[in-house]
Amino acid sequence: MSSDYNIDRIIKTIFQDYDRKRDIDHMDVFNQPDIRAVENITVKLLNIIFPGYYRDHVYKSFNNRNRISVLIEDVIYNLEKQITTALNYSEDYAGTEESVRKEAARKLSSEFGMRIPHIREFVDTDVQATYDGDPAALGKEEIILCYPGLLATTINRIAHELYLLQVPLIPRMMTEYAHSRTGIDINPGANIGKYFMIDHGTGVVIGETSVIGEHVKVYQGVTIGALSTRGGQTLRGVKRHPTIEDNVTLYSGASILGGETVIGHDSVIGSNCFITTSVPDNTRVSIRGQELIYKGSDGVMKSPDEFSQNDWLCKDCCKE
């Protein structure tokens, strides 16, 4: 049996599977936003927000204003193209003529462009909060170029403005790009105030209807999530995620859940706390009752003060 025959059988089998007309059988790739184009727009927007930090290997000019002008024009033009396609998924524009969607996309992309200074105002405070909150930071340049928390927050602030403009798909595509880069998952619907800091960041999850005040600090592994999603699509538009008021710190591994849960201002939530009810202002929450067990190389339980140097060494491979 020839390999060509095998390939023909495989192709025929797969196309028969496509004919089942399920959602996953959709084949019109030109009727939805291009994920690579959206990622490219996101990177160029980072260049616009931080004009002296992200290099662009396409636009070269000795005049920075000319360079940025060309970049902005490129972003708005390509964003308009992607929004035109994305509006196919809007209840208001589904089934409309392309010319109608193009005109709407032109207005939406222009409105977004005018909001970029607003985004930059918030991002500037995030940089300051991160610098003030991390003694390991050598300078703001290091934060902008290296810190995943700032990257994820900045992209979220971009996506949030498109979310507020009711642009379908594209905001989530942007934040999922940030998620893949940083391990930080922030829904574009989350409403986040100024001076927001995510330290380390890996595993942070912030849900769509979360409301976060100013001067909030979040450590790795924190979840600001829904208490239950069993209702599925019936919960669309319902506030499912917590409110975190001003000057709150959430330490690593804390889970804050539920749309009615409010963490009062100036509170601290300790590591690994599981919170499903509101916490008053100026409250410290921690877990009591966990006990550390210390055993020496002889297997006998001791207090830390009773250990000799050899006790701390691995019994099998570290003892001298």
CORZI-V277773 format. One line per field, one symbol per residue. ss: DSSP state (h for helix, s for strand, l for the rest). psi: psi as a letter, one per 40 degrees, with the letter a starting at -180 (. if undefined). burial: 1 if it has 24 or more other ideal C-beta (glycine too) atoms within 12 Angstrom, else 0. Layout:
BEGIN
ss: ???
psi: ???
burial: ???
END
This chain:
BEGIN
ss: llhhhhhhhhhhhhhhhhllllhhhlllhhhlllhhhhhhhhhhhhhhhllllllllllllllhhhhhhhhhhhhhhhhhhhhhhhhhhllllllllhhhhhhhhhhhhhhhhhlhhhhhhhhhhhhhhhhhhllllllhhhhhhhlhhhhhhhhhhhhhhhhhlllllhhhhhhhhhhhhhllssllllssllllssslllllssllllssllllssslllsssllllllhhhhlllllllssllllssllllsssllllssllllssllllsslllsllllsslllllllllslllllsllhhhllhhhhllllllll
psi: hiddddddddddddddddeefideehegeeeiihdddddddddddddddgeedhihedhhiehdddddddddddddddddddddddedehddeheiiddddddddddddddddeedddddddddddddddddeheehdidddddddhdddddddddddddddddefhidddddddddddddeehhhheehhhaifhhhhcdhehhhideihhaifhhhiiehhgaidifdebeeeheiheiihhaifihhiheihhihdehhhiifihhiheihheiihiifhhhihiehhhhhhieeehhiideehidddeihddeei.
burial: 00000000000000000000000000000000100011111111111111001001001000000011001101110111111111111100100000001001100110011011001001111111111011001001001100111111111111111110111111111111111011011111111111111111101111111111111111111111111000000000000111111111111111111110111110111100101000100010100000000000000000000000000000000000
END
